[in-house]
Amino acid sequence: MGNDVNLEVRDMNTFYGLSHILFGVSLDVTEAEVVCLVGRNGAGKTTTLRSIMGLTPPSSGNVSFKGSDITGKPTHYIARMGIGFVPEDRLIFPDLTVLQNLEVAKRSSPANKEVWTADKVFEIFPVLKDMSNREGGNLSGGEQQMLTIGRTLMGNPELLLLDEPTEGLAPLVVKALENQIRELKQRGTTILLSEQNVKSAMKLSDRAYVIDKGVIRYTGIISDLIANEDVRKKYLGV
């Protein structure tokens, strides 16, 4: 694991209209680390990722990426800085083929960094290679999720935000996706993973933040969370 802090969030408060959703959220992700943000449905996981990406700008607090303040910056600016966001609702282009979906997202990589190509995406997601000429709208939910991740990788992000990647997928597809995320981890990809599927998240991550009602209630390495039955029962129901 690298020692450089890739993402730093401090005392972030976010509102939807008059509703206060996030209360002083703080978290860190270091280079080549996989960190999960886990909690029940409605706990604030998606809002945290959206706030980092500038889609739901925080009202106060600070978000920095690679030492630069990105708090509330436009989403396209944050993406160009090197953060890739894979949303929960898999916004692929249904009328474009798998290969076209990948190619349209291609972006140059910083110097001395690995450049993602369609062929490299197909190494991670071989099922997509077999249907590279199929339109995105004709893929299954699991295949669309793989395509969404692959398309985000084509932007050569230095940090990948994955929002509920296993949501609504069959158990066999979840297992395949876990293997693919594990492969990304082995390649040194830095990932912040938001998941309601706690068991899946704990298999993949180095550290965990537990969020409940918009407040970070616990943080620690995965083995400590596994050992802490009180926290798991109280905030995660597992």
C-alpha distance (Angstrom), angle and dihedral (degrees) to the residues before:
residue distance angle dihedral
M1 . . .
G2 3.79 . .
N3 3.79 120.5 .
D4 3.81 97.1 -140.9
V5 3.80 115.2 106.5
N6 3.79 105.1 -124.6
L7 3.81 98.8 -179.7
E8 3.79 128.2 19.5
V9 3.81 123.2 -175.7
R10 3.81 119.1 -175.7
D11 3.82 129.6 -171.9
M12 3.80 94.0 -29.1
N13 3.81 117.3 -174.7
T14 3.79 119.7 -173.4
F15 3.80 132.0 -177.0
Y16 3.80 133.6 -165.2
G17 3.78 99.9 -151.4
L18 3.80 104.5 -53.1
S19 3.81 93.5 -19.4
H20 3.80 114.2 104.5
I21 3.84 104.9 -141.9
L22 3.82 107.6 165.7
F23 3.79 121.5 40.9
G24 3.80 116.0 -161.3
V25 3.80 96.2 -40.6
S26 3.82 114.1 -171.3
L27 3.80 127.1 178.5
D28 3.80 142.0 147.9
V29 3.80 133.9 -149.8
T30 3.80 119.0 -167.4
E31 3.78 126.0 -154.5
A32 3.84 116.5 -73.4
E33 3.81 90.9 7.2
V34 3.80 128.0 126.3
V35 3.81 111.7 -144.8
C36 3.79 123.8 -179.2
L37 3.79 127.6 -150.4
V38 3.79 105.4 -155.6
G39 3.77 133.3 -177.9
R40 3.75 144.4 121.1
N41 3.80 123.2 -68.8
G42 3.79 109.0 -68.8
A43 3.81 94.3 18.3
G44 3.82 93.5 124.3
K45 3.80 102.5 -95.5
T46 3.81 98.1 127.3
T47 3.81 92.3 41.3
T48 3.81 89.1 54.7
L49 3.81 91.7 55.1
R50 3.81 92.5 43.0
S51 3.81 90.1 50.7
I52 3.81 91.4 51.5
M53 3.83 89.4 50.4
G54 3.80 93.4 48.3
L55 3.82 92.7 -117.0
T56 3.81 90.0 117.2
P57 3.81 101.8 20.9
P58 3.80 115.8 -144.6
S59 3.81 116.7 -114.1
S60 3.80 91.3 -141.7
G61 3.78 140.8 -1.1
N62 3.77 130.7 60.3
V63 3.82 136.6 -84.2
S64 3.80 118.3 -169.0
F65 3.79 129.2 -179.5
K66 3.80 121.5 -165.8
G67 3.79 87.8 -14.1
S68 3.83 95.7 -52.8
D69 3.80 123.1 115.2
I70 3.82 108.5 -119.0
T71 3.81 97.7 165.0
G72 3.78 109.1 149.8
K73 3.81 93.8 -14.2
P74 3.83 116.9 151.5
T75 3.80 112.7 -79.2
H76 3.82 93.6 -120.1
Y77 3.81 89.3 54.6
I78 3.81 91.6 51.2
A79 3.82 90.7 48.0
R80 3.80 90.6 51.5
M81 3.80 89.1 50.7
G82 3.80 86.7 63.9
I83 3.81 109.3 -91.2
G84 3.80 115.8 129.1
F85 3.82 118.1 -160.8
V86 3.81 123.1 -157.5
P87 3.83 105.1 -167.5
E88 3.77 124.4 -149.0
D89 3.82 92.8 -117.7
R90 3.86 96.2 60.2
L91 3.78 99.1 -130.7
I92 3.79 99.3 -158.9
F93 3.82 124.5 156.0
P94 3.82 102.1 -101.7
D95 3.83 95.2 -163.6
L96 3.82 94.4 50.7
T97 3.79 123.1 80.7
V98 3.80 121.3 -112.5
L99 3.81 90.4 -101.4
Q100 3.81 92.5 47.5
N101 3.82 90.5 49.8
L102 3.80 88.2 55.6
E103 3.79 97.5 42.8
V104 3.80 94.3 49.3
A105 3.82 89.6 60.3
K106 3.80 96.2 50.2
R107 3.79 113.8 131.0
S108 3.78 131.8 173.8
S109 3.79 116.2 -98.1
P110 3.81 127.3 -128.4
A111 3.79 113.9 -97.5
N112 3.81 116.0 -77.0
K113 3.81 92.2 14.4
E114 3.78 127.0 119.6
V115 3.79 111.3 -98.1
W116 3.79 116.0 -137.1
T117 3.79 115.7 -134.5
A118 3.80 131.5 178.7
D119 3.81 89.0 -103.1
K120 3.82 91.1 55.4
V121 3.80 90.5 48.5
F122 3.80 88.5 51.8
E123 3.83 89.2 53.4
I124 3.82 88.4 60.2
F125 3.81 95.1 37.8
P126 3.83 106.1 29.9
V127 3.81 91.6 169.9
L128 3.82 88.1 67.8
K129 3.79 91.9 56.2
D130 3.79 90.6 60.7
M131 3.81 90.7 55.0
S132 3.81 100.2 34.8
N133 3.82 91.1 131.2
R134 3.80 95.0 46.6
E135 3.80 118.4 105.8
G136 3.79 114.6 -107.9
G137 3.80 91.9 -123.5
N138 3.81 89.9 62.9
L139 3.81 94.9 58.3
S140 3.79 125.6 101.7
G141 3.80 120.1 -111.3
G142 3.79 91.9 -98.4
E143 3.79 92.7 48.2
Q144 3.80 90.5 48.9
Q145 3.81 89.4 51.8
M146 3.81 90.5 52.5
L147 3.80 90.1 47.8
T148 3.80 91.5 49.9
I149 3.80 91.3 53.0
G150 3.80 91.3 44.2
R151 3.79 92.1 49.6
T152 3.81 90.3 51.1
L153 3.81 90.7 50.4
M154 3.82 89.1 55.2
G155 3.80 86.3 69.0
N156 3.82 88.0 63.9
P157 3.81 95.5 -126.8
E158 3.78 121.5 -169.1
L159 3.81 89.9 -152.6
L160 3.80 125.9 33.4
L161 3.82 120.1 -154.8
L162 3.82 110.1 -160.6
D163 3.81 115.0 -168.3
E164 3.82 113.5 -158.6
P165 3.83 95.0 -38.3
T166 3.82 94.6 177.3
E167 3.82 95.6 47.5
G168 3.80 111.9 133.8
L169 3.80 95.6 -3.3
A170 3.81 126.1 132.3
P171 3.84 116.1 -106.8
L172 3.81 93.9 -107.8
V173 3.80 91.0 51.2
V174 3.81 90.4 47.6
K175 3.79 89.7 54.0
A176 3.81 91.3 50.8
L177 3.80 91.3 48.2
E178 3.81 90.8 49.7
N179 3.80 89.4 54.7
Q180 3.79 90.3 50.0
I181 3.81 93.3 49.7
R182 3.80 88.1 47.7
E183 3.81 88.4 54.1
L184 3.81 89.8 52.6
K185 3.78 88.6 50.5
Q186 3.80 91.2 52.1
R187 3.81 88.3 52.6
G188 3.80 88.9 58.2
T189 3.82 98.4 -105.0
T190 3.81 113.0 161.4
I191 3.81 109.7 -132.6
L192 3.80 137.9 -176.3
L193 3.80 105.6 -165.2
S194 3.80 123.0 -164.3
E195 3.81 110.1 -160.7
Q196 3.76 141.0 166.4
N197 3.82 87.8 -172.3
V198 3.80 95.0 83.1
K199 3.79 96.7 -179.0
S200 3.79 91.4 53.9
A201 3.81 92.7 46.2
M202 3.80 93.2 49.5
K203 3.81 91.6 53.0
L204 3.79 91.3 57.3
S205 3.80 106.3 35.6
D206 3.79 138.1 82.8
R207 3.80 95.2 -157.2
A208 3.80 137.5 12.0
Y209 3.77 138.5 -146.3
V210 3.80 115.3 -161.2
I211 3.80 114.2 -151.1
D212 3.80 126.4 -168.8
K213 3.81 127.2 173.0
G214 3.80 90.2 -10.0
V215 3.80 95.4 -54.0
I216 3.80 127.7 107.8
R217 3.82 101.7 -123.1
Y218 3.79 100.5 176.2
T219 3.77 141.8 8.6
G220 3.78 129.9 -175.2
I221 3.77 147.0 115.6
I222 3.79 115.3 -60.6
S223 3.81 95.7 -107.1
D224 3.83 89.3 56.3
L225 3.80 92.1 50.7
I226 3.81 90.9 48.6
A227 3.81 88.5 52.4
N228 3.82 94.0 46.5
E229 3.78 102.7 82.7
D230 3.82 93.4 169.0
V231 3.82 93.6 59.8
R232 3.80 92.8 43.7
K233 3.81 93.5 50.2
K234 3.79 95.5 42.5
Y235 3.80 99.9 46.0
L236 3.79 106.9 15.9
G237 3.78 105.8 30.9
V238 3.82 93.1 -131.9
